C-alpha cells in the first residue's frame, strides 16, 4: 500500500544475518536490488488484488537477492491466513 500511495519505484532489500538471527551489534549483510518500476507493480486504481500482485512481485525480488527460489503464487493463500 505504501508503494501505491507514494507512486514511486520500490528498491528491494534483503537483510542477511548468520543463522537468520538478529541482535544488537550482530553482523548483517544488506543486499540492495535494482529498483522495481511503479508501472511494473500493476497498479491502476488500488484494491486488494492489486496489492497482492505488487506484494508478490516485490517479495520475489527480495527472495532472489537472498538466493531463494521465487514464491509460487498458488501457495500465496497460505501466507494470508
N, CA, C and O atoms as a Maestro MAE file, in Angstrom:
{
 s_m_m2io_version
 :::
 2.0.0
}

f_m_ct {
 s_m_title
 :::
 protein
 m_atom[324] {
  # First column is atom index #
  i_m_mmod_type
  r_m_x_coord
  r_m_y_coord
  r_m_z_coord
  i_m_residue_number
  s_m_chain_name
  s_m_pdb_residue_name
  s_m_pdb_atom_name
  i_m_atomic_number
  :::
  1 25 0.826 -1.181 0.000 1 A "UNK " " N  " 7
  2 3 0.000 0.000 0.000 1 A "UNK " " CA " 6
  3 2 0.879 1.257 0.000 1 A "UNK " " C  " 6
  4 15 0.501 2.282 -0.566 1 A "UNK " " O  " 8
  5 25 2.033 1.171 0.628 2 A "UNK " " N  " 7
  6 3 2.934 2.320 0.636 2 A "UNK " " CA " 6
  7 2 3.394 2.625 -0.785 2 A "UNK " " C  " 6
  8 15 3.458 3.786 -1.188 2 A "UNK " " O  " 8
  9 25 3.711 1.581 -1.538 3 A "UNK " " N  " 7
  10 3 4.142 1.787 -2.926 3 A "UNK " " CA " 6
  11 2 3.027 2.417 -3.746 3 A "UNK " " C  " 6
  12 15 3.280 3.296 -4.570 3 A "UNK " " O  " 8
  13 25 1.806 1.977 -3.527 4 A "UNK " " N  " 7
  14 3 0.673 2.519 -4.277 4 A "UNK " " CA " 6
  15 2 0.459 3.991 -3.946 4 A "UNK " " C  " 6
  16 15 0.302 4.818 -4.844 4 A "UNK " " O  " 8
  17 25 0.453 4.308 -2.679 5 A "UNK " " N  " 7
  18 3 0.176 5.697 -2.268 5 A "UNK " " CA " 6
  19 2 1.305 6.655 -2.627 5 A "UNK " " C  " 6
  20 15 1.063 7.826 -2.919 5 A "UNK " " O  " 8
  21 25 2.537 6.156 -2.604 6 A "UNK " " N  " 7
  22 3 3.656 7.049 -2.921 6 A "UNK " " CA " 6
  23 2 3.793 7.263 -4.426 6 A "UNK " " C  " 6
  24 15 4.241 8.320 -4.870 6 A "UNK " " O  " 8
  25 25 3.403 6.247 -5.213 7 A "UNK " " N  " 7
  26 3 3.538 6.356 -6.660 7 A "UNK " " CA " 6
  27 2 4.979 6.316 -7.124 7 A "UNK " " C  " 6
  28 15 5.295 6.796 -8.212 7 A "UNK " " O  " 8
  29 25 5.840 5.761 -6.328 8 A "UNK " " N  " 7
  30 3 7.279 5.722 -6.624 8 A "UNK " " CA " 6
  31 2 7.765 4.305 -6.885 8 A "UNK " " C  " 6
  32 15 7.087 3.329 -6.563 8 A "UNK " " O  " 8
  33 25 8.951 4.210 -7.475 9 A "UNK " " N  " 7
  34 3 9.592 2.913 -7.661 9 A "UNK " " CA " 6
  35 2 9.974 2.340 -6.295 9 A "UNK " " C  " 6
  36 15 10.099 3.075 -5.315 9 A "UNK " " O  " 8
  37 25 10.157 1.018 -6.244 10 A "UNK " " N  " 7
  38 3 10.476 0.332 -4.995 10 A "UNK " " CA " 6
  39 2 11.856 -0.310 -5.131 10 A "UNK " " C  " 6
  40 15 12.145 -0.952 -6.141 10 A "UNK " " O  " 8
  41 25 12.698 -0.139 -4.129 11 A "UNK " " N  " 7
  42 3 14.004 -0.782 -4.099 11 A "UNK " " CA " 6
  43 2 13.918 -1.980 -3.155 11 A "UNK " " C  " 6
  44 15 13.726 -1.801 -1.953 11 A "UNK " " O  " 8
  45 25 14.057 -3.210 -3.685 12 A "UNK " " N  " 7
  46 3 14.002 -4.380 -2.811 12 A "UNK " " CA " 6
  47 2 15.288 -4.496 -1.998 12 A "UNK " " C  " 6
  48 15 16.378 -4.213 -2.497 12 A "UNK " " O  " 8
  49 25 15.150 -4.916 -0.738 13 A "UNK " " N  " 7
  50 3 16.290 -5.033 0.162 13 A "UNK " " CA " 6
  51 2 16.205 -6.364 0.892 13 A "UNK " " C  " 6
  52 15 15.162 -6.707 1.447 13 A "UNK " " O  " 8
  53 25 17.309 -7.117 0.891 14 A "UNK " " N  " 7
  54 3 17.402 -8.372 1.632 14 A "UNK " " CA " 6
  55 2 18.442 -8.180 2.728 14 A "UNK " " C  " 6
  56 15 19.569 -7.768 2.452 14 A "UNK " " O  " 8
  57 25 18.070 -8.476 3.964 15 A "UNK " " N  " 7
  58 3 18.985 -8.363 5.098 15 A "UNK " " CA " 6
  59 2 19.365 -9.765 5.531 15 A "UNK " " C  " 6
  60 15 18.511 -10.552 5.937 15 A "UNK " " O  " 8
  61 25 20.660 -10.076 5.442 16 A "UNK " " N  " 7
  62 3 21.156 -11.414 5.749 16 A "UNK " " CA " 6
  63 2 21.928 -11.383 7.062 16 A "UNK " " C  " 6
  64 15 22.788 -10.527 7.270 16 A "UNK " " O  " 8
  65 25 21.608 -12.335 7.951 17 A "UNK " " N  " 7
  66 3 22.332 -12.482 9.206 17 A "UNK " " CA " 6
  67 2 22.788 -13.924 9.346 17 A "UNK " " C  " 6
  68 15 22.307 -14.807 8.636 17 A "UNK " " O  " 8
  69 25 23.690 -14.153 10.239 18 A "UNK " " N  " 7
  70 3 24.162 -15.508 10.489 18 A "UNK " " CA " 6
  71 2 23.061 -16.295 11.187 18 A "UNK " " C  " 6
  72 15 22.542 -15.863 12.217 18 A "UNK " " O  " 8
  73 25 22.712 -17.421 10.641 19 A "UNK " " N  " 7
  74 3 21.668 -18.306 11.184 19 A "UNK " " CA " 6
  75 2 20.313 -17.602 11.305 19 A "UNK " " C  " 6
  76 15 19.482 -17.994 12.124 19 A "UNK " " O  " 8
  77 25 20.092 -16.576 10.502 20 A "UNK " " N  " 7
  78 3 18.824 -15.829 10.497 20 A "UNK " " CA " 6
  79 2 18.447 -15.288 11.870 20 A "UNK " " C  " 6
  80 15 17.264 -15.202 12.199 20 A "UNK " " O  " 8
  81 25 19.435 -14.925 12.667 21 A "UNK " " N  " 7
  82 3 19.168 -14.360 13.991 21 A "UNK " " CA " 6
  83 2 19.609 -12.903 14.002 21 A "UNK " " C  " 6
  84 15 20.710 -12.565 13.568 21 A "UNK " " O  " 8
  85 25 18.732 -12.059 14.504 22 A "UNK " " N  " 7
  86 3 19.028 -10.643 14.613 22 A "UNK " " CA " 6
  87 2 19.376 -10.334 16.058 22 A "UNK " " C  " 6
  88 15 18.866 -10.978 16.975 22 A "UNK " " O  " 8
  89 25 20.223 -9.372 16.261 23 A "UNK " " N  " 7
  90 3 20.555 -8.972 17.612 23 A "UNK " " CA " 6
  91 2 21.387 -7.703 17.598 23 A "UNK " " C  " 6
  92 15 21.895 -7.276 16.561 23 A "UNK " " O  " 8
  93 25 21.509 -7.128 18.748 24 A "UNK " " N  " 7
  94 3 22.284 -5.906 18.909 24 A "UNK " " CA " 6
  95 2 23.748 -6.187 18.602 24 A "UNK " " C  " 6
  96 15 24.321 -7.139 19.133 24 A "UNK " " O  " 8
  97 25 24.354 -5.375 17.758 25 A "UNK " " N  " 7
  98 3 25.744 -5.472 17.330 25 A "UNK " " CA " 6
  99 2 26.062 -6.758 16.577 25 A "UNK " " C  " 6
  100 15 27.226 -7.148 16.483 25 A "UNK " " O  " 8
  101 25 25.052 -7.414 16.046 26 A "UNK " " N  " 7
  102 3 25.274 -8.615 15.230 26 A "UNK " " CA " 6
  103 2 25.575 -8.177 13.802 26 A "UNK " " C  " 6
  104 15 24.946 -7.260 13.274 26 A "UNK " " O  " 8
  105 25 26.541 -8.842 13.190 27 A "UNK " " N  " 7
  106 3 26.935 -8.509 11.821 27 A "UNK " " CA " 6
  107 2 25.805 -8.861 10.859 27 A "UNK " " C  " 6
  108 15 25.208 -9.933 10.951 27 A "UNK " " O  " 8
  109 25 25.523 -7.949 9.941 28 A "UNK " " N  " 7
  110 3 24.493 -8.178 8.925 28 A "UNK " " CA " 6
  111 2 25.058 -7.801 7.561 28 A "UNK " " C  " 6
  112 15 25.968 -6.980 7.446 28 A "UNK " " O  " 8
  113 25 24.492 -8.421 6.540 29 A "UNK " " N  " 7
  114 3 24.787 -8.038 5.167 29 A "UNK " " CA " 6
  115 2 23.492 -7.483 4.588 29 A "UNK " " C  " 6
  116 15 22.427 -8.076 4.761 29 A "UNK " " O  " 8
  117 25 23.580 -6.366 3.913 30 A "UNK " " N  " 7
  118 3 22.401 -5.765 3.301 30 A "UNK " " CA " 6
  119 2 22.602 -5.779 1.791 30 A "UNK " " C  " 6
  120 15 23.574 -5.232 1.270 30 A "UNK " " O  " 8
  121 25 21.660 -6.417 1.100 31 A "UNK " " N  " 7
  122 3 21.722 -6.536 -0.351 31 A "UNK " " CA " 6
  123 2 20.591 -5.698 -0.955 31 A "UNK " " C  " 6
  124 15 19.416 -5.897 -0.647 31 A "UNK " " O  " 8
  125 25 20.973 -4.767 -1.814 32 A "UNK " " N  " 7
  126 3 20.007 -3.910 -2.492 32 A "UNK " " CA " 6
  127 2 19.819 -4.395 -3.927 32 A "UNK " " C  " 6
  128 15 20.789 -4.719 -4.613 32 A "UNK " " O  " 8
  129 25 18.580 -4.441 -4.370 33 A "UNK " " N  " 7
  130 3 18.289 -4.839 -5.740 33 A "UNK " " CA " 6
  131 2 18.057 -3.637 -6.631 33 A "UNK " " C  " 6
  132 15 18.074 -2.489 -6.188 33 A "UNK " " O  " 8
  133 25 17.842 -3.934 -7.898 34 A "UNK " " N  " 7
  134 3 17.516 -2.870 -8.845 34 A "UNK " " CA " 6
  135 2 16.111 -2.368 -8.562 34 A "UNK " " C  " 6
  136 15 15.239 -3.154 -8.189 34 A "UNK " " O  " 8
  137 25 15.877 -1.080 -8.733 35 A "UNK " " N  " 7
  138 3 14.531 -0.543 -8.486 35 A "UNK " " CA " 6
  139 2 13.479 -1.222 -9.355 35 A "UNK " " C  " 6
  140 15 13.702 -1.492 -10.535 35 A "UNK " " O  " 8
  141 25 12.333 -1.491 -8.748 36 A "UNK " " N  " 7
  142 3 11.191 -2.039 -9.470 36 A "UNK " " CA " 6
  143 2 10.327 -0.849 -9.858 36 A "UNK " " C  " 6
  144 15 9.874 -0.098 -8.995 36 A "UNK " " O  " 8
  145 25 10.105 -0.682 -11.125 37 A "UNK " " N  " 7
  146 3 9.327 0.463 -11.604 37 A "UNK " " CA " 6
  147 2 7.886 0.382 -11.109 37 A "UNK " " C  " 6
  148 15 7.291 -0.694 -11.051 37 A "UNK " " O  " 8
  149 25 7.355 1.512 -10.764 38 A "UNK " " N  " 7
  150 3 5.973 1.593 -10.289 38 A "UNK " " CA " 6
  151 2 5.020 0.980 -11.309 38 A "UNK " " C  " 6
  152 15 4.050 0.320 -10.939 38 A "UNK " " O  " 8
  153 25 5.294 1.197 -12.576 39 A "UNK " " N  " 7
  154 3 4.418 0.664 -13.631 39 A "UNK " " CA " 6
  155 2 4.444 -0.866 -13.674 39 A "UNK " " C  " 6
  156 15 3.481 -1.482 -14.130 39 A "UNK " " O  " 8
  157 25 5.533 -1.487 -13.207 40 A "UNK " " N  " 7
  158 3 5.636 -2.951 -13.187 40 A "UNK " " CA " 6
  159 2 4.862 -3.582 -12.037 40 A "UNK " " C  " 6
  160 15 4.706 -4.803 -11.999 40 A "UNK " " O  " 8
  161 25 4.381 -2.780 -11.108 41 A "UNK " " N  " 7
  162 3 3.663 -3.310 -9.950 41 A "UNK " " CA " 6
  163 2 2.191 -3.557 -10.235 41 A "UNK " " C  " 6
  164 15 1.500 -4.155 -9.411 41 A "UNK " " O  " 8
  165 25 1.698 -3.111 -11.376 42 A "UNK " " N  " 7
  166 3 0.342 -3.419 -11.809 42 A "UNK " " CA " 6
  167 2 -0.752 -2.607 -11.148 42 A "UNK " " C  " 6
  168 15 -1.891 -3.065 -11.057 42 A "UNK " " O  " 8
  169 25 -0.430 -1.418 -10.688 43 A "UNK " " N  " 7
  170 3 -1.455 -0.587 -10.057 43 A "UNK " " CA " 6
  171 2 -2.244 0.192 -11.101 43 A "UNK " " C  " 6
  172 15 -1.674 0.718 -12.057 43 A "UNK " " O  " 8
  173 25 -3.554 0.262 -10.912 44 A "UNK " " N  " 7
  174 3 -4.363 1.144 -11.751 44 A "UNK " " CA " 6
  175 2 -5.303 1.960 -10.862 44 A "UNK " " C  " 6
  176 15 -5.339 3.187 -10.960 44 A "UNK " " O  " 8
  177 25 -6.062 1.285 -9.997 45 A "UNK " " N  " 7
  178 3 -6.968 2.014 -9.105 45 A "UNK " " CA " 6
  179 2 -6.885 1.541 -7.660 45 A "UNK " " C  " 6
  180 15 -7.700 1.950 -6.832 45 A "UNK " " O  " 8
  181 25 -5.916 0.686 -7.342 46 A "UNK " " N  " 7
  182 3 -5.771 0.181 -5.979 46 A "UNK " " CA " 6
  183 2 -6.696 -0.992 -5.728 46 A "UNK " " C  " 6
  184 15 -7.403 -1.439 -6.632 46 A "UNK " " O  " 8
  185 25 -6.692 -1.481 -4.525 47 A "UNK " " N  " 7
  186 3 -7.542 -2.607 -4.173 47 A "UNK " " CA " 6
  187 2 -6.734 -3.834 -3.789 47 A "UNK " " C  " 6
  188 15 -5.540 -3.921 -4.075 47 A "UNK " " O  " 8
  189 25 -7.391 -4.772 -3.144 48 A "UNK " " N  " 7
  190 3 -6.711 -5.943 -2.599 48 A "UNK " " CA " 6
  191 2 -5.968 -6.760 -3.645 48 A "UNK " " C  " 6
  192 15 -4.827 -7.160 -3.415 48 A "UNK " " O  " 8
  193 25 -6.591 -7.013 -4.784 49 A "UNK " " N  " 7
  194 3 -5.944 -7.837 -5.811 49 A "UNK " " CA " 6
  195 2 -4.668 -7.182 -6.323 49 A "UNK " " C  " 6
  196 15 -3.660 -7.859 -6.524 49 A "UNK " " O  " 8
  197 25 -4.706 -5.882 -6.533 50 A "UNK " " N  " 7
  198 3 -3.511 -5.180 -6.996 50 A "UNK " " CA " 6
  199 2 -2.435 -5.159 -5.915 50 A "UNK " " C  " 6
  200 15 -1.252 -5.295 -6.227 50 A "UNK " " O  " 8
  201 25 -2.819 -4.992 -4.664 51 A "UNK " " N  " 7
  202 3 -1.853 -5.009 -3.570 51 A "UNK " " CA " 6
  203 2 -1.195 -6.381 -3.460 51 A "UNK " " C  " 6
  204 15 0.013 -6.474 -3.244 51 A "UNK " " O  " 8
  205 25 -1.982 -7.443 -3.607 52 A "UNK " " N  " 7
  206 3 -1.430 -8.802 -3.539 52 A "UNK " " CA " 6
  207 2 -0.443 -9.047 -4.672 52 A "UNK " " C  " 6
  208 15 0.621 -9.629 -4.461 52 A "UNK " " O  " 8
  209 25 -0.796 -8.603 -5.867 53 A "UNK " " N  " 7
  210 3 0.105 -8.777 -7.009 53 A "UNK " " CA " 6
  211 2 1.414 -8.023 -6.775 53 A "UNK " " C  " 6
  212 15 2.492 -8.579 -6.984 53 A "UNK " " O  " 8
  213 25 1.331 -6.771 -6.348 54 A "UNK " " N  " 7
  214 3 2.529 -5.967 -6.104 54 A "UNK " " CA " 6
  215 2 3.382 -6.583 -5.002 54 A "UNK " " C  " 6
  216 15 4.609 -6.591 -5.094 54 A "UNK " " O  " 8
  217 25 2.733 -7.100 -3.957 55 A "UNK " " N  " 7
  218 3 3.462 -7.746 -2.876 55 A "UNK " " CA " 6
  219 2 4.238 -8.953 -3.382 55 A "UNK " " C  " 6
  220 15 5.387 -9.167 -2.995 55 A "UNK " " O  " 8
  221 25 3.609 -9.739 -4.244 56 A "UNK " " N  " 7
  222 3 4.275 -10.912 -4.805 56 A "UNK " " CA " 6
  223 2 5.469 -10.505 -5.659 56 A "UNK " " C  " 6
  224 15 6.528 -11.129 -5.576 56 A "UNK " " O  " 8
  225 25 5.316 -9.479 -6.471 57 A "UNK " " N  " 7
  226 3 6.421 -9.001 -7.319 57 A "UNK " " CA " 6
  227 2 7.592 -8.543 -6.453 57 A "UNK " " C  " 6
  228 15 8.736 -8.922 -6.702 57 A "UNK " " O  " 8
  229 25 7.310 -7.737 -5.448 58 A "UNK " " N  " 7
  230 3 8.368 -7.202 -4.579 58 A "UNK " " CA " 6
  231 2 9.022 -8.325 -3.786 58 A "UNK " " C  " 6
  232 15 10.249 -8.387 -3.699 58 A "UNK " " O  " 8
  233 25 8.216 -9.213 -3.207 59 A "UNK " " N  " 7
  234 3 8.757 -10.289 -2.373 59 A "UNK " " CA " 6
  235 2 9.609 -11.252 -3.203 59 A "UNK " " C  " 6
  236 15 10.632 -11.736 -2.718 59 A "UNK " " O  " 8
  237 25 9.210 -11.535 -4.435 60 A "UNK " " N  " 7
  238 3 10.021 -12.408 -5.280 60 A "UNK " " CA " 6
  239 2 11.381 -11.781 -5.593 60 A "UNK " " C  " 6
  240 15 12.383 -12.491 -5.681 60 A "UNK " " O  " 8
  241 25 11.422 -10.482 -5.758 61 A "UNK " " N  " 7
  242 3 12.709 -9.805 -5.977 61 A "UNK " " CA " 6
  243 2 13.585 -9.897 -4.728 61 A "UNK " " C  " 6
  244 15 14.797 -10.083 -4.831 61 A "UNK " " O  " 8
  245 25 12.978 -9.767 -3.557 62 A "UNK " " N  " 7
  246 3 13.733 -9.885 -2.304 62 A "UNK " " CA " 6
  247 2 14.265 -11.307 -2.150 62 A "UNK " " C  " 6
  248 15 15.410 -11.497 -1.741 62 A "UNK " " O  " 8
  249 25 13.452 -12.296 -2.471 63 A "UNK " " N  " 7
  250 3 13.891 -13.690 -2.394 63 A "UNK " " CA " 6
  251 2 15.071 -13.942 -3.332 63 A "UNK " " C  " 6
  252 15 16.016 -14.641 -2.966 63 A "UNK " " O  " 8
  253 25 15.021 -13.376 -4.539 64 A "UNK " " N  " 7
  254 3 16.133 -13.542 -5.480 64 A "UNK " " CA " 6
  255 2 17.425 -12.966 -4.911 64 A "UNK " " C  " 6
  256 15 18.498 -13.545 -5.082 64 A "UNK " " O  " 8
  257 25 17.321 -11.835 -4.241 65 A "UNK " " N  " 7
  258 3 18.513 -11.220 -3.651 65 A "UNK " " CA " 6
  259 2 19.147 -12.124 -2.604 65 A "UNK " " C  " 6
  260 15 20.367 -12.132 -2.441 65 A "UNK " " O  " 8
  261 25 18.316 -12.887 -1.895 66 A "UNK " " N  " 7
  262 3 18.816 -13.784 -0.860 66 A "UNK " " CA " 6
  263 2 19.199 -15.159 -1.361 66 A "UNK " " C  " 6
  264 15 19.673 -15.994 -0.591 66 A "UNK " " O  " 8
  265 25 18.994 -15.403 -2.660 67 A "UNK " " N  " 7
  266 3 19.338 -16.698 -3.217 67 A "UNK " " CA " 6
  267 2 18.269 -17.757 -3.022 67 A "UNK " " C  " 6
  268 15 18.550 -18.951 -3.133 67 A "UNK " " O  " 8
  269 25 17.052 -17.336 -2.734 68 A "UNK " " N  " 7
  270 3 15.937 -18.265 -2.536 68 A "UNK " " CA " 6
  271 2 15.100 -18.347 -3.809 68 A "UNK " " C  " 6
  272 15 15.104 -17.411 -4.610 68 A "UNK " " O  " 8
  273 25 14.377 -19.463 -4.008 69 A "UNK " " N  " 7
  274 3 13.506 -19.556 -5.183 69 A "UNK " " CA " 6
  275 2 12.303 -18.632 -5.033 69 A "UNK " " C  " 6
  276 15 11.889 -18.333 -3.913 69 A "UNK " " O  " 8
  277 25 11.740 -18.177 -6.147 70 A "UNK " " N  " 7
  278 3 10.571 -17.288 -6.067 70 A "UNK " " CA " 6
  279 2 9.365 -17.984 -5.449 70 A "UNK " " C  " 6
  280 15 9.232 -19.207 -5.501 70 A "UNK " " O  " 8
  281 25 8.501 -17.178 -4.870 71 A "UNK " " N  " 7
  282 3 7.290 -17.685 -4.245 71 A "UNK " " CA " 6
  283 2 6.311 -18.126 -5.326 71 A "UNK " " C  " 6
  284 15 6.150 -17.457 -6.347 71 A "UNK " " O  " 8
  285 25 5.662 -19.258 -5.086 72 A "UNK " " N  " 7
  286 3 4.659 -19.784 -6.007 72 A "UNK " " CA " 6
  287 2 3.340 -19.072 -5.719 72 A "UNK " " C  " 6
  288 15 2.836 -19.162 -4.599 72 A "UNK " " O  " 8
  289 25 2.768 -18.369 -6.694 73 A "UNK " " N  " 7
  290 3 1.505 -17.647 -6.453 73 A "UNK " " CA " 6
  291 2 0.380 -18.558 -5.974 73 A "UNK " " C  " 6
  292 15 -0.532 -18.093 -5.290 73 A "UNK " " O  " 8
  293 25 0.424 -19.856 -6.320 74 A "UNK " " N  " 7
  294 3 -0.617 -20.784 -5.876 74 A "UNK " " CA " 6
  295 2 -0.568 -21.003 -4.367 74 A "UNK " " C  " 6
  296 15 -1.588 -21.299 -3.745 74 A "UNK " " O  " 8
  297 25 0.618 -20.858 -3.780 75 A "UNK " " N  " 7
  298 3 0.767 -21.050 -2.333 75 A "UNK " " CA " 6
  299 2 0.561 -19.757 -1.558 75 A "UNK " " C  " 6
  300 15 0.690 -19.741 -0.334 75 A "UNK " " O  " 8
  301 25 0.247 -18.691 -2.246 76 A "UNK " " N  " 7
  302 3 0.076 -17.380 -1.618 76 A "UNK " " CA " 6
  303 2 -1.016 -17.390 -0.574 76 A "UNK " " C  " 6
  304 15 -0.946 -16.621 0.385 76 A "UNK " " O  " 8
  305 25 -2.019 -18.229 -0.723 77 A "UNK " " N  " 7
  306 3 -3.122 -18.276 0.226 77 A "UNK " " CA " 6
  307 2 -2.651 -18.689 1.613 77 A "UNK " " C  " 6
  308 15 -3.247 -18.290 2.613 77 A "UNK " " O  " 8
  309 25 -1.575 -19.494 1.685 78 A "UNK " " N  " 7
  310 3 -1.025 -19.898 2.976 78 A "UNK " " CA " 6
  311 2 -0.521 -18.693 3.761 78 A "UNK " " C  " 6
  312 15 -0.602 -18.666 4.989 78 A "UNK " " O  " 8
  313 25 -0.004 -17.707 3.055 79 A "UNK " " N  " 7
  314 3 0.551 -16.517 3.711 79 A "UNK " " CA " 6
  315 2 -0.566 -15.643 4.266 79 A "UNK " " C  " 6
  316 15 -0.391 -15.010 5.306 79 A "UNK " " O  " 8
  317 25 -1.697 -15.599 3.599 80 A "UNK " " N  " 7
  318 3 -2.804 -14.728 4.010 80 A "UNK " " CA " 6
  319 2 -3.391 -15.145 5.335 80 A "UNK " " C  " 6
  320 15 -3.862 -14.291 6.086 80 A "UNK " " O  " 8
  321 25 -3.383 -16.433 5.654 81 A "UNK " " N  " 7
  322 3 -4.036 -16.927 6.872 81 A "UNK " " CA " 6
  323 2 -3.275 -16.623 8.130 81 A "UNK " " C  " 6
  324 15 -3.717 -16.984 9.221 81 A "UNK " " O  " 8
  :::
 }
 m_bond[323] {
  # First column is bond index #
  i_m_from
  i_m_to
  i_m_order
  :::
  1 1 2 1
  2 2 3 1
  3 3 4 2
  4 3 5 1
  5 5 6 1
  6 6 7 1
  7 7 8 2
  8 7 9 1
  9 9 10 1
  10 10 11 1
  11 11 12 2
  12 11 13 1
  13 13 14 1
  14 14 15 1
  15 15 16 2
  16 15 17 1
  17 17 18 1
  18 18 19 1
  19 19 20 2
  20 19 21 1
  21 21 22 1
  22 22 23 1
  23 23 24 2
  24 23 25 1
  25 25 26 1
  26 26 27 1
  27 27 28 2
  28 27 29 1
  29 29 30 1
  30 30 31 1
  31 31 32 2
  32 31 33 1
  33 33 34 1
  34 34 35 1
  35 35 36 2
  36 35 37 1
  37 37 38 1
  38 38 39 1
  39 39 40 2
  40 39 41 1
  41 41 42 1
  42 42 43 1
  43 43 44 2
  44 43 45 1
  45 45 46 1
  46 46 47 1
  47 47 48 2
  48 47 49 1
  49 49 50 1
  50 50 51 1
  51 51 52 2
  52 51 53 1
  53 53 54 1
  54 54 55 1
  55 55 56 2
  56 55 57 1
  57 57 58 1
  58 58 59 1
  59 59 60 2
  60 59 61 1
  61 61 62 1
  62 62 63 1
  63 63 64 2
  64 63 65 1
  65 65 66 1
  66 66 67 1
  67 67 68 2
  68 67 69 1
  69 69 70 1
  70 70 71 1
  71 71 72 2
  72 71 73 1
  73 73 74 1
  74 74 75 1
  75 75 76 2
  76 75 77 1
  77 77 78 1
  78 78 79 1
  79 79 80 2
  80 79 81 1
  81 81 82 1
  82 82 83 1
  83 83 84 2
  84 83 85 1
  85 85 86 1
  86 86 87 1
  87 87 88 2
  88 87 89 1
  89 89 90 1
  90 90 91 1
  91 91 92 2
  92 91 93 1
  93 93 94 1
  94 94 95 1
  95 95 96 2
  96 95 97 1
  97 97 98 1
  98 98 99 1
  99 99 100 2
  100 99 101 1
  101 101 102 1
  102 102 103 1
  103 103 104 2
  104 103 105 1
  105 105 106 1
  106 106 107 1
  107 107 108 2
  108 107 109 1
  109 109 110 1
  110 110 111 1
  111 111 112 2
  112 111 113 1
  113 113 114 1
  114 114 115 1
  115 115 116 2
  116 115 117 1
  117 117 118 1
  118 118 119 1
  119 119 120 2
  120 119 121 1
  121 121 122 1
  122 122 123 1
  123 123 124 2
  124 123 125 1
  125 125 126 1
  126 126 127 1
  127 127 128 2
  128 127 129 1
  129 129 130 1
  130 130 131 1
  131 131 132 2
  132 131 133 1
  133 133 134 1
  134 134 135 1
  135 135 136 2
  136 135 137 1
  137 137 138 1
  138 138 139 1
  139 139 140 2
  140 139 141 1
  141 141 142 1
  142 142 143 1
  143 143 144 2
  144 143 145 1
  145 145 146 1
  146 146 147 1
  147 147 148 2
  148 147 149 1
  149 149 150 1
  150 150 151 1
  151 151 152 2
  152 151 153 1
  153 153 154 1
  154 154 155 1
  155 155 156 2
  156 155 157 1
  157 157 158 1
  158 158 159 1
  159 159 160 2
  160 159 161 1
  161 161 162 1
  162 162 163 1
  163 163 164 2
  164 163 165 1
  165 165 166 1
  166 166 167 1
  167 167 168 2
  168 167 169 1
  169 169 170 1
  170 170 171 1
  171 171 172 2
  172 171 173 1
  173 173 174 1
  174 174 175 1
  175 175 176 2
  176 175 177 1
  177 177 178 1
  178 178 179 1
  179 179 180 2
  180 179 181 1
  181 181 182 1
  182 182 183 1
  183 183 184 2
  184 183 185 1
  185 185 186 1
  186 186 187 1
  187 187 188 2
  188 187 189 1
  189 189 190 1
  190 190 191 1
  191 191 192 2
  192 191 193 1
  193 193 194 1
  194 194 195 1
  195 195 196 2
  196 195 197 1
  197 197 198 1
  198 198 199 1
  199 199 200 2
  200 199 201 1
  201 201 202 1
  202 202 203 1
  203 203 204 2
  204 203 205 1
  205 205 206 1
  206 206 207 1
  207 207 208 2
  208 207 209 1
  209 209 210 1
  210 210 211 1
  211 211 212 2
  212 211 213 1
  213 213 214 1
  214 214 215 1
  215 215 216 2
  216 215 217 1
  217 217 218 1
  218 218 219 1
  219 219 220 2
  220 219 221 1
  221 221 222 1
  222 222 223 1
  223 223 224 2
  224 223 225 1
  225 225 226 1
  226 226 227 1
  227 227 228 2
  228 227 229 1
  229 229 230 1
  230 230 231 1
  231 231 232 2
  232 231 233 1
  233 233 234 1
  234 234 235 1
  235 235 236 2
  236 235 237 1
  237 237 238 1
  238 238 239 1
  239 239 240 2
  240 239 241 1
  241 241 242 1
  242 242 243 1
  243 243 244 2
  244 243 245 1
  245 245 246 1
  246 246 247 1
  247 247 248 2
  248 247 249 1
  249 249 250 1
  250 250 251 1
  251 251 252 2
  252 251 253 1
  253 253 254 1
  254 254 255 1
  255 255 256 2
  256 255 257 1
  257 257 258 1
  258 258 259 1
  259 259 260 2
  260 259 261 1
  261 261 262 1
  262 262 263 1
  263 263 264 2
  264 263 265 1
  265 265 266 1
  266 266 267 1
  267 267 268 2
  268 267 269 1
  269 269 270 1
  270 270 271 1
  271 271 272 2
  272 271 273 1
  273 273 274 1
  274 274 275 1
  275 275 276 2
  276 275 277 1
  277 277 278 1
  278 278 279 1
  279 279 280 2
  280 279 281 1
  281 281 282 1
  282 282 283 1
  283 283 284 2
  284 283 285 1
  285 285 286 1
  286 286 287 1
  287 287 288 2
  288 287 289 1
  289 289 290 1
  290 290 291 1
  291 291 292 2
  292 291 293 1
  293 293 294 1
  294 294 295 1
  295 295 296 2
  296 295 297 1
  297 297 298 1
  298 298 299 1
  299 299 300 2
  300 299 301 1
  301 301 302 1
  302 302 303 1
  303 303 304 2
  304 303 305 1
  305 305 306 1
  306 306 307 1
  307 307 308 2
  308 307 309 1
  309 309 310 1
  310 310 311 1
  311 311 312 2
  312 311 313 1
  313 313 314 1
  314 314 315 1
  315 315 316 2
  316 315 317 1
  317 317 318 1
  318 318 319 1
  319 319 320 2
  320 319 321 1
  321 321 322 1
  322 322 323 1
  323 323 324 2
  :::
 }
}
